[in-house]
Amino acid sequence: MPAWVVVGLVVGVVMALLAGLIVFREAGGVSPRIGDHWHASYEVWICGEKQPIMPAFPGGVHTHGDGIIHIHPETPAEEGRGARLIKFFEYAGRALGRGGVFTPDTFQMPGSDQIYRNGDVCPQGPFQGQAGMLQVFVNNRRLSAAELLEYIPHDGERVMIFFGPEGSAPEATPLTSPSPTGVASPSQE
């Protein structure tokens, strides 16, 4: 077989593979993607006390200090799994200089030195002296540990992170600035 035929076949196969990858990506293989713009409210409760919202920090997965997770990926690293809830807290910890540890059994609020682990006793608040468990709720449904590791906040969802006695979490409050569609208003980019 002539060399130009072999080269032609190789080029054809490479082109077909690239086209297939592009079609797969456009079919929704990764979500959220660059160009998406989602908002989910969040709140954090530690030992029965609602924590102050985090200050603003930049990036494609960020907050404006408004109690809302803003997800509009700017880089491929912020797409898909890069927009998971645990990554949001990791990004915040980096931006705020410390904290941001978030696993199924450990939580450290970004900007804080205090670490809470399952079984730790609440040092203060309404549940002082009681053992706490990290519990994460989305739209008032508790996530399993496996779900937490993969969870990506979606537009209009309400996320509550709670450390305290099992079964004592309050219901999550709605978005802080709802629009008629139930998601954050456009001014909350």
Buried (B, 14 or more C-beta within 10 A) or exposed (E): EEEEEEEEEEEEEEEEEEEEEEEEEEEEEBEBBEEBBBBBBBBBBBBBBEBEBBEEBEBBBBBBEBBBBBBBBBEEBBBBEBBBBBBBBBBBBBBBEEBBBBBBEBBBBBBBEEEBBBEBEBEEBEBEEBEBBBBBBBBEEBBEEEEBBEBBBBBBBBBBBBBBBEEBBBEBEEBBBBBEEEBBBEEBE
